[in-house]
């Protein structure tokens, strides 16, 4: 039996850092994403922003809205590239139905968390999330600051 290679950080293309601050992430799902050739080249160069993106369900399909993939200067000049176009997410029907049901019942939302390479393909980690209130965000900032201070104290003691 072949051993699986552990995933390394080099597989990551982009992370939505704002997502974990703004939302409680309840569940994560891996989805494929339908891309054009110029978009893949831009992803290899790291020209993507997931900060303002979100996932919507339309016609029993999942779509990624608001992800900005900046075209490379060397991309084809005779084609018009739309950096904010909607991109189809590749999910199984059961996963789409489950996510739609949870969104309708619980008032949750689906947001993109991370874009990464897996076996030569681009994958998107999406999360089922609920929004945080202002006091939850303050608690998150306090905890983050405390962990940072704790690491400084431990570093200085040794």
Buried (B, 14 or more C-beta within 10 A) or exposed (E): EEEEEEEEEEEBBBBBEEBBEBBBBEEEBEBBBEBBEBBEBBBEEEBBBBBEBBBBBEEEEBBBBBBBBBBBEEBEEEEEBEBEEEBBBBBEEEBBEBBBEBBEEEEBBBBBBBBBBEEEEBBBBBBBBEEBEEEBEEEBEEEEEEEEEEEEEEEEEE
